[in-house]
């Protein structure tokens, strides 16, 4: 599957009705979060990055690809999800 098809599918999945979409108010972005005209950013939001995509040669062909995606969720508040390890 081409990387563009994968990223489109990921965006469509994120954009479907789910708890993550509700919690982030649909603020998820590929690469970087935009700023408002006053230079601020609305919180919370998620930025996702394609870290790596590589052909998988396990079966002797490049029919499959492995994708490594990084998700960064950003909030202004020290949320309850923070754990002191």
N, C-alpha and C positions, 0 to 999 in steps of 0.2 A: 504494500500500500504506500503510495507517495506520502511524503511528510505533510503536504498541504491537505490531503484528504484526512489524515489523522488529526491534524489541528482543527479542521472544520468539525469533525465528529466530536472532538473533546469540547469545543465551544458549544456545540448543540446540546451536548449532555449537561454541561454546566448551566446552560440557559433554560433547561427544562425545569418544571416546577419541582423543587426539592428544598430541604431545610437549609442547605448551604446558600442557595440563591436568595432565600428569604433573609437569612442572617446577614448577608453582605449587600442586600438591596440591589442585587444584580451588578455589583461593581467588581468585575473580574476582567483582567486585562492581560494581553500577551505582551511580554517584554518590559513594559513600564506603565505606571499609572499616570494619567493625564492630570494636569493642574487646572484649576479654575482660572478665570480671567484675573482674579485678585491674587493669584499665586498660591492658593491653598488647595488641599486635596480633601475630598470627602472620605470619612472613615466609617466603618471598617471597609477594607477592600482586599482583594487577592490579586497577585501578579503571578503568572505562570511562565516558565521559561523552558524552551527545548534545549536541554543540556547536550544531548548526543542522540544521533540516530545512526545506526550501523547495520549493514546487511548481516543476516544470520545465515551462516554457511553450514549449519549443522546437517542439512539434508542434501548438500552438494549443489545447491542453487541459491540465488539471492531472492527467492520468493518471499521471504519473511524479513522483517526488520525489527530490531530492538530499539525502543525509544526510552530515553531517560528524561523525565519531566520533573522540574522543581516547582513547588508551590510555596509562595510566601504570603502569609495572611498577616495583615497589618492593622493595628488598632491603636487609638490614642490612649486607651485606658489599660491599666495593668490588670487584665481580665482574670476571671476565676480559673481560666485554663492554665495559668502560669503555675509551674511546680518548682519548688525549691529542691533540687536534686542534691 
